[in-house]
Amino acid sequence: MLDSDKTYKTLLAAAKEHSLLTFDDLAIANDVDRKTARAQLRKHVGKLSKIGHGLGWPLLSAIVVEEKDRQSGNLAGSALKEFLAVARSTGAEVGDPSKFLTKERENVFHWASTAPEEPDLENPAGPRFVEYFGPVLEALRNLGGSGTPERVTAWIKANIEIPPNELDAKTKGGNPQVQDKINWARFYLVKAGLVGSSKRGIWSLTEEGKETVLSHDHALALFREIKRQFQIAQEEEDSTPDEASPDLFDDPKRQFWFVGASWDSGGDQSDRFIREGVWENGYEDRYLEDVKRMREGDRIAIKSTFTRKLALPFETKGNSVSCMRIKAIGVVTANVGDGRSVKVEWQKLTPPRDWFFYTYRTTILEADRDDDLARRLIRFTFSGEPQDYRYWISEVPYFAKKYGEPARVGPTEEMFEEEPETEREAANPSYTIESIVDDGCFMSMAFIDQLVERLKSKKNVVIQGPPGTGKTWLAKRLAYALIGSKDPKLTRQRLRIIQFHPSYSYEDFVCGWRPSGNGTLALLNGVFLQIVEAAKAQPDRPFVLVIEEINRGNPAQIFGEVLTLLEVSKRNRDDAMELAYHTERHERVYVPKNVHVIGTMNIADRSLALVDLALRRRFAFVDLEPQLNDRWSQWCVDRCGFPVEVVDLMRQRLTALNDEIEGDRSLGPQFRVGHSYITPTVDSPVTDPAAWFRDVVRTEIVPLLEEYWFDAPEKVTAAARNLLAGL
């Protein structure tokens, strides 16, 4: 006799090894003769596949082949026909049989990592909460179309016959089991579009829900389709949906904190924190103000962050995915007030829960309760709501582009299931303001530190000054310091550099209709919305947009509505605005707080119009001066090998020229010549400094002066003579 449990365990073991099975293997597992049970085995595997499909699994028969096909993995003839017949009986769209088989096998291998070890294969009618799909809809209709969870539950208890033992039963967490089943029914009905979720604490029927009556068979079919479409794993259904804890957001002052527990010395402190009822900041000079802001009643979670590539419950095009493991959750009971520790009533999660895509790498971060993406993480962490993988892969633009289209996974030896944690990288940046000075910045450390702090608080800064004062050079290094690294692997996605020019437009910068390549137009995001999408998806990471020559275009026309959204006080969902172009009706956009904009502006360019006053109000403006100071001299001598006498001569000559330019009523200080013109680079050694200076004067400085004094050539001649005297 064939045993479903034995067959299932054999299939699961093979799937975990990413291996194929033969019917001979299944015959041995069931202790039957392969030849006499051949027909029975085929039907048996097909039936088990159908039962599994009803539970939201992929088709298990995809990994079963004939003995002769074990190496090739091919299915042909009657074996292929039987597999496709089972697939079509479940409503699957087969298309190309070969591609469908390959895809379904990959689904089985991915499913195996989260599959239940001992499922109830004799009860394929779905979980008990499916029986509440119809009653929830009926209750809402009788309540006038909407009601609180409590009123819906009360109506169902009063009007639907529920077994006494189920009425009195409790979940593992101590909640009424009936309420838990009703919450799960509502969760699936929302996914199906029959119940709305726009107003917290109120369940409302949608227009479709008002017209829908569900029998048990219809409810079961709906459950299976939603489970398949949204890839909801079995262990997630063992948790509790958000509405079981309707008070999570009831206190508008409640904050939600995600904290690390691994120190540079001492390792993971999670177990000690839980045992002692505390959380401690492992740094004496960081995160102190954040810790001081924690209040009694705040929710807090211990997490660790890493990346995963294998054993994922969703397709990722073979890419690694950021994962945040929630180890414990708790409530802050007291704050010591020193910025170093708080008291916490902890609940250890056994096993821990893994959250993907939208993760926090920094040691401590407050989740923004007003942001929809963060609210999903908060519900997952503190209410036990499952993560909707389909939403993140298909609805969030940043992740949709990266993971949305499934692809075959490469060789296993090229992958790593878990990469080292990256939290310490965020706590210990490799590029700081000291690095800017070491790279050749001749301004004081205090000035740079003040500029970085201004950029963090104002979010938008324009660096302006005469030509050659290192505006672009400094803008890039400010971005590196903000990001904490200049490694191209880290900065490639978080630093974008563009240049405005007279033909640069709103469609280039924000969004607009562009040829798609197939003869039609597509609404494509410009560089600014691209960086906004990425910043929303990674809220703990700073993103920087550098705009060179910000006044060479028409800022008011290029920025459009973004000019308002950039304002630091309007960087929230409440101040979101509709853009000129949008794909959905009433689609609204806002700029997250982790987007920083650095513009550069050459104030000596006569061809440029005055900067729009609205732009000036949104940006802080910082002036750079020619830096022919002792730091500059020391750099030229120590790092570039220039003789002291040549360096002094260059400084004297350029300083005298700048004094003349500044005193000229037709020019002024904004036309001075910056130090960059006469600053050698470390990467290009100069063998003859005097000859190098002569070349710079003749080919760079004199042409600039000819532009300045186009109507006074005698001044250009005199200035050149003074610069080159004795050389």
DOKETOR-749340 format. One record per residue (C-alpha): x, y, z. Coordinates in steps of 0.05 Angstrom, whole numbers, padded with zeros to 5 digits, always signed. Layout:
<sites>
XYZ
...
</sites>
This chain:
<sites>
+00000+00000+00000
+00026+00069-00018
+00037+00116+00040
+00029+00191+00026
+00073+00210+00086
+00130+00165+00063
+00125+00192-00008
+00123+00263+00016
+00185+00256+00060
+00223+00223+00003
+00203+00279-00044
+00221+00333+00007
+00290+00302+00022
+00307+00302-00053
+00281+00373-00063
+00325+00398-00006
+00385+00369-00042
+00362+00399-00108
+00360+00327-00135
+00312+00288-00179
+00275+00224-00158
+00255+00164-00199
+00193+00121-00191
+00239+00065-00169
+00262+00109-00110
+00189+00120-00090
+00174+00046-00096
+00232+00030-00049
+00209+00083+00000
+00139+00052+00001
+00166-00019+00002
+00128-00040-00061
+00148-00073-00126
+00162-00021-00179
+00136-00063-00237
+00069-00083-00206
+00056-00014-00175
+00078+00028-00234
+00009+00055-00252
-00009+00065-00179
+00055+00104-00167
+00040+00153-00224
-00031+00166-00198
-00004+00169-00127
+00047+00223-00144
-00005+00261-00185
-00055+00260-00128
-00002+00284-00079
+00016+00340-00126
-00057+00363-00130
-00063+00361-00054
+00001+00402-00048
-00025+00452-00099
-00086+00462-00054
-00038+00479+00003
-00001+00530-00040
+00058+00485-00059
+00089+00478-00128
+00077+00413-00167
+00119+00360-00131
+00115+00312-00191
+00162+00359-00228
+00222+00326-00196
+00201+00254-00210
+00229+00221-00273
+00239+00153-00304
+00303+00116-00283
+00332+00124-00353
+00323+00199-00349
+00356+00210-00280
+00418+00242-00309
+00386+00283-00364
+00324+00303-00325
+00282+00298-00387
+00208+00282-00388
+00179+00255-00453
+00122+00214-00480
+00069+00190-00431
+00109+00215-00371
+00108+00287-00397
+00034+00281-00416
+00015+00257-00346
+00055+00314-00313
+00022+00366-00358
-00047+00336-00345
-00037+00345-00271
-00012+00416-00281
-00071+00435-00325
-00120+00404-00275
-00095+00455-00223
-00109+00513-00271
-00035+00525-00287
-00018+00561-00352
+00033+00514-00383
+00055+00550-00447
+00122+00520-00468
+00123+00451-00433
+00198+00449-00427
+00203+00518-00396
+00144+00504-00350
+00176+00440-00325
+00243+00475-00312
+00208+00532-00276
+00166+00485-00233
+00228+00445-00213
+00262+00508-00189
+00198+00526-00150
+00200+00458-00116
+00274+00467-00097
+00260+00536-00068
+00197+00512-00032
+00235+00456+00002
+00273+00503+00048
+00209+00527+00081
+00165+00465+00071
+00131+00433+00131
+00162+00368+00155
+00097+00333+00172
+00037+00365+00137
-00034+00339+00145
-00041+00305+00078
-00107+00273+00097
-00142+00340+00104
-00130+00378+00039
-00190+00422+00049
-00147+00480+00071
-00138+00512+00140
-00198+00522+00185
-00198+00598+00177
-00221+00589+00104
-00291+00573+00133
-00294+00645+00158
-00285+00678+00090
-00360+00678+00075
-00381+00697+00146
-00335+00758+00147
-00366+00784+00083
-00436+00769+00109
-00422+00803+00176
-00397+00866+00141
-00458+00868+00096
-00504+00864+00157
-00463+00918+00192
-00476+00967+00135
-00413+00952+00096
-00360+00967+00149
-00345+00954+00222
-00290+00944+00274
-00258+00875+00282
-00295+00869+00349
-00363+00882+00317
-00349+00833+00261
-00328+00779+00310
-00389+00791+00354
-00437+00785+00294
-00404+00720+00272
-00408+00690+00342
-00482+00710+00347
-00503+00686+00277
-00456+00630+00256
-00455+00562+00290
-00385+00551+00318
-00364+00488+00356
-00360+00501+00431
-00288+00474+00435
-00267+00525+00382
-00302+00582+00417
-00261+00569+00481
-00195+00552+00447
-00134+00597+00452
-00074+00606+00406
-00002+00596+00429
+00001+00670+00443
-00061+00667+00488
-00109+00701+00438
-00178+00673+00425
-00172+00623+00368
-00237+00646+00335
-00211+00718+00331
-00146+00692+00302
-00183+00654+00247
-00227+00714+00232
-00165+00759+00227
-00133+00710+00178
-00197+00708+00137
-00197+00783+00132
-00123+00782+00113
-00138+00738+00052
-00201+00777+00034
-00159+00841+00031
-00110+00807-00015
-00168+00786-00059
-00195+00857-00063
-00260+00841-00028
-00245+00879+00037
-00210+00947+00039
-00154+00967+00085
-00153+01043+00077
-00175+01061+00148
-00139+01031+00207
-00183+00993+00256
-00243+00992+00207
-00258+00935+00159
-00298+00956+00098
-00326+00919+00038
-00302+00940-00030
-00352+00947-00087
-00334+00877-00109
-00339+00851-00038
-00410+00878-00032
-00432+00834-00090
-00392+00771-00071
-00421+00711-00035
-00372+00655-00021
-00389+00581-00013
-00336+00538+00021
-00312+00512-00046
-00306+00583-00074
-00271+00605-00010
-00222+00547-00015
-00206+00563-00088
-00196+00636-00070
-00149+00616-00013
-00107+00572-00058
-00101+00626-00111
-00082+00681-00062
-00032+00635-00027
+00000+00618-00094
+00000+00689-00120
+00029+00721-00057
+00075+00663-00039
+00052+00660+00033
+00092+00606+00070
+00060+00558+00119
+00100+00582+00179
+00075+00653+00166
+00004+00629+00174
+00024+00604+00243
+00036+00677+00262
-00017+00730+00274
-00040+00783+00225
-00037+00857+00242
-00109+00866+00263
-00099+00819+00322
-00060+00877+00353
-00102+00938+00333
-00068+00981+00386
+00000+00979+00353
-00006+01049+00325
-00059+01076+00373
-00009+01119+00411
+00016+01173+00363
+00078+01183+00406
+00099+01109+00405
+00165+01098+00370
+00192+01034+00338
+00266+01019+00344
+00310+00967+00310
+00376+00957+00345
+00438+00914+00336
+00470+00873+00390
+00539+00856+00361
+00597+00897+00387
+00666+00905+00358
+00692+00871+00421
+00650+00820+00458
+00610+00792+00400
+00535+00782+00400
+00503+00808+00465
+00431+00787+00448
+00424+00732+00500
+00454+00776+00555
+00408+00833+00538
+00347+00788+00540
+00370+00755+00605
+00384+00822+00640
+00325+00860+00611
+00367+00915+00579
+00394+00941+00513
+00460+00976+00513
+00494+01022+00462
+00563+00993+00450
+00592+01060+00429
+00613+01118+00474
+00613+01170+00418
+00555+01149+00373
+00480+01142+00375
+00475+01176+00443
+00420+01224+00423
+00379+01168+00391
+00382+01126+00455
+00362+01187+00496
+00299+01194+00453
+00274+01124+00471
+00213+01128+00516
+00175+01081+00561
+00126+01042+00519
+00166+01045+00455
+00173+00980+00417
+00243+00954+00405
+00272+00895+00366
+00341+00863+00364
+00363+00850+00293
+00423+00830+00252
+00433+00845+00178
+00466+00803+00124
+00453+00781+00052
+00426+00715+00027
+00427+00682-00041
+00403+00611-00028
+00341+00580+00004
+00297+00640-00010
+00222+00635-00013
+00219+00677-00077
+00256+00687-00143
+00312+00739-00146
+00344+00734-00215
+00403+00701-00181
+00418+00764-00140
+00434+00768-00066
+00379+00796-00023
+00388+00838+00040
+00359+00801+00100
+00345+00826+00170
+00337+00773+00223
+00292+00793+00281
+00319+00757+00343
+00276+00788+00398
+00222+00841+00408
+00205+00880+00469
+00177+00942+00503
+00221+00997+00532
+00205+01001+00607
+00255+01056+00628
+00309+01101+00599
+00371+01111+00641
+00382+01178+00606
+00457+01172+00592
+00450+01153+00518
+00481+01086+00533
+00425+01039+00557
+00351+01027+00566
+00311+00976+00605
+00269+00929+00563
+00219+00874+00574
+00242+00825+00521
+00209+00767+00485
+00259+00721+00450
+00236+00695+00382
+00248+00621+00374
+00264+00612+00318
+00282+00682+00295
+00242+00712+00237
+00275+00735+00172
+00252+00798+00136
+00277+00813+00066
+00291+00872+00020
+00277+00934+00063
+00329+00926+00118
+00366+00969+00168
+00442+00964+00171
+00458+01017+00223
+00465+00997+00296
+00403+01036+00317
+00347+01064+00275
+00276+01089+00288
+00227+01062+00236
+00184+01118+00207
+00113+01099+00227
+00085+01147+00175
+00119+01111+00117
+00080+01053+00086
+00142+01010+00075
+00165+01019+00146
+00095+01004+00173
+00097+00937+00137
+00163+00921+00173
+00133+00944+00239
+00072+00899+00231
+00116+00840+00212
+00161+00851+00272
+00113+00869+00328
+00047+00840+00305
+00071+00777+00270
+00041+00795+00202
+00073+00755+00146
+00116+00790+00094
+00082+00797+00027
+00140+00780-00019
+00099+00792-00082
+00086+00864-00060
+00160+00880-00052
+00181+00847-00117
+00126+00875-00161
+00100+00938-00127
+00161+00973-00099
+00198+01001-00160
+00269+00994-00134
+00261+00921-00117
+00216+00906-00177
+00272+00927-00224
+00324+00887-00187
+00286+00823-00171
+00220+00826-00209
+00237+00780-00268
+00256+00709-00246
+00319+00679-00274
+00353+00612-00268
+00402+00608-00210
+00476+00598-00226
+00521+00543-00201
+00518+00532-00127
+00592+00539-00117
+00588+00611-00140
+00540+00630-00086
+00540+00642-00011
+00479+00629+00030
+00497+00682+00081
+00549+00736+00074
+00582+00770+00134
+00541+00820+00173
+00548+00892+00148
+00525+00931+00209
+00596+00946+00231
+00611+00977+00163
+00557+01029+00177
+00583+01042+00248
+00655+01049+00225
+00657+01089+00160
+00720+01083+00118
+00714+01154+00091
+00705+01213+00139
+00716+01288+00139
+00788+01273+00159
+00794+01235+00094
+00773+01298+00056
+00831+01336+00086
+00879+01278+00072
+00857+01278-00001
+00880+01349-00010
+00828+01397+00017
+00861+01461+00039
+00804+01487+00082
+00802+01478+00157
+00773+01416+00189
+00722+01460+00226
+00697+01488+00160
+00688+01419+00129
+00655+01392+00192
+00606+01451+00192
+00591+01440+00118
+00576+01365+00129
+00530+01382+00187
+00495+01435+00145
+00485+01384+00090
+00455+01334+00140
+00407+01386+00169
+00387+01426+00107
+00393+01366+00059
+00407+01413+00000
+00471+01453-00008
+00500+01494-00066
+00575+01503-00067
+00591+01566-00104
+00655+01604-00119
+00704+01629-00172
+00730+01581-00224
+00783+01533-00200
+00764+01532-00126
+00750+01457-00126
+00674+01458-00123
+00662+01392-00159
+00722+01359-00124
+00693+01379-00056
+00622+01360-00074
+00643+01288-00091
+00682+01281-00027
+00626+01309+00015
+00583+01254-00015
+00636+01201+00002
+00638+01226+00074
+00562+01225+00079
+00559+01154+00051
+00619+01133+00093
+00659+01104+00035
+00689+01120-00033
+00689+01046-00054
+00654+01045-00123
+00617+00982-00102
+00582+01021-00048
+00576+01088-00081
+00552+01065-00150
+00479+01061-00129
+00479+01115-00076
+00516+01172-00111
+00493+01201-00177
+00529+01258-00213
+00496+01298-00268
+00506+01366-00301
+00453+01417-00319
+00457+01452-00386
+00410+01496-00427
+00375+01436-00460
+00367+01396-00396
+00292+01386-00381
+00241+01364-00329
+00233+01300-00369
+00307+01285-00361
+00309+01301-00287
+00241+01281-00259
+00201+01239-00308
+00171+01241-00377
+00149+01202-00438
+00206+01171-00477
+00212+01121-00535
+00212+01051-00507
+00247+01017-00565
+00187+00979-00590
+00153+01036-00627
+00114+01063-00567
+00124+01114-00513
+00137+01096-00441
+00134+01139-00378
+00205+01135-00351
+00233+01163-00287
+00290+01212-00292
+00352+01210-00249
+00319+01245-00190
+00260+01197-00183
+00307+01139-00192
+00348+01161-00132
+00284+01175-00093
+00260+01104-00106
+00326+01075-00083
+00327+01119-00021
+00257+01098+00000
+00277+01025-00006
+00339+01035+00037
+00319+01085+00090
+00381+01078+00134
+00429+01094+00078
+00445+01165+00055
+00437+01178-00020
+00470+01237-00054
+00456+01272-00120
+00510+01319-00144
+00487+01371-00196
+00544+01406-00230
+00532+01475-00258
+00463+01478-00226
+00450+01547-00254
+00468+01530-00326
+00399+01502-00339
+00332+01531-00320
+00325+01506-00248
+00251+01525-00241
+00233+01487-00304
+00278+01427-00291
+00257+01417-00218
+00183+01431-00227
+00143+01407-00167
+00207+01376-00138
+00229+01445-00117
+00175+01445-00064
+00186+01372-00045
+00260+01384-00032
+00246+01430+00026
+00268+01395+00090
+00202+01410+00126
+00161+01378+00070
+00198+01312+00066
+00142+01268+00090
+00081+01232+00062
+00033+01285+00086
+00064+01336+00039
+00068+01289-00021
+00047+01320-00087
+00022+01297-00155
+00072+01305-00210
+00061+01330-00281
+00065+01259-00306
+00039+01198-00269
+00019+01127-00286
-00036+01121-00234
-00092+01170-00218
-00076+01215-00159
-00007+01184-00153
+00033+01225-00103
+00107+01231-00091
+00150+01255-00033
+00225+01260-00022
+00252+01218+00036
+00298+01249+00088
+00358+01207+00066
+00364+01242-00002
+00417+01297-00003
+00429+01345-00062
+00495+01381-00073
+00498+01432-00128
+00558+01469-00155
+00556+01539-00185
+00608+01581-00220
+00589+01652-00200
+00636+01682-00251
+00596+01659-00312
+00563+01722-00342
+00519+01680-00389
+00477+01653-00331
+00413+01684-00306
+00402+01698-00233
+00384+01637-00192
+00310+01630-00178
+00292+01655-00108
+00251+01592-00095
+00314+01551-00107
+00354+01595-00061
+00304+01583-00004
+00310+01508-00010
+00386+01506-00012
+00440+01530+00035
+00494+01567-00004
+00567+01560+00015
+00623+01603-00015
+00691+01575-00032
+00752+01620-00037
+00819+01609-00071
+00860+01571-00019
+00932+01592-00030
+00948+01581+00043
+01000+01542+00083
+00961+01477+00075
+00964+01486+00000
+01039+01501+00002
+01053+01440+00046
+01014+01396-00002
+01054+01420-00062
+01120+01409-00026
+01107+01345+00013
+01059+01307-00032
+01080+01332-00101
+01155+01345-00091
+01155+01418-00113
+01213+01461-00089
+01193+01511-00036
+01217+01570-00077
+01173+01550-00137
+01112+01542-00092
+01124+01610-00060
+01132+01642-00129
+01067+01611-00155
+01029+01634-00094
+01057+01705-00098
+01042+01712-00173
+00970+01684-00169
+00955+01724-00106
+00977+01788-00141
+00934+01772-00201
+00873+01758-00157
+00883+01824-00121
+00881+01860-00188
+00819+01822-00210
+00783+01836-00145
+00798+01910-00151
+00773+01914-00222
+00704+01947-00220
+00683+01907-00282
+00700+01841-00249
+00705+01833-00174
+00722+01777-00124
+00677+01725-00159
+00725+01726-00219
+00788+01709-00181
+00828+01649-00205
+00823+01588-00160
+00880+01548-00131
+00862+01486-00172
+00895+01517-00233
+00963+01513-00200
+00955+01452-00156
+00993+01392-00183
+00962+01323-00176
+00995+01266-00138
+00978+01217-00193
+01016+01257-00247
+01087+01271-00223
+01118+01336-00249
+01191+01333-00267
+01201+01408-00281
+01155+01450-00235
+01175+01516-00267
+01160+01491-00337
+01094+01462-00312
+01073+01529-00283
+01091+01564-00349
+01047+01516-00388
+00989+01526-00340
+00994+01602-00346
+00997+01601-00422
+00944+01548-00437
+00895+01556-00379
+00901+01622-00341
+00915+01669-00400
+00855+01643-00441
+00811+01655-00380
+00838+01726-00373
+00824+01738-00447
+00750+01723-00432
+00751+01769-00371
+00786+01828-00406
+00760+01816-00477
+00757+01892-00487
+00825+01906-00454
+00878+01862-00486
+00933+01905-00456
+00913+01881-00386
+00918+01808-00408
+00988+01821-00436
+01010+01855-00372
+00982+01801-00328
+01015+01745-00368
+01081+01783-00365
+01076+01789-00290
+01058+01716-00281
+01116+01691-00324
+01170+01742-00303
+01237+01706-00293
+01210+01639-00317
</sites>
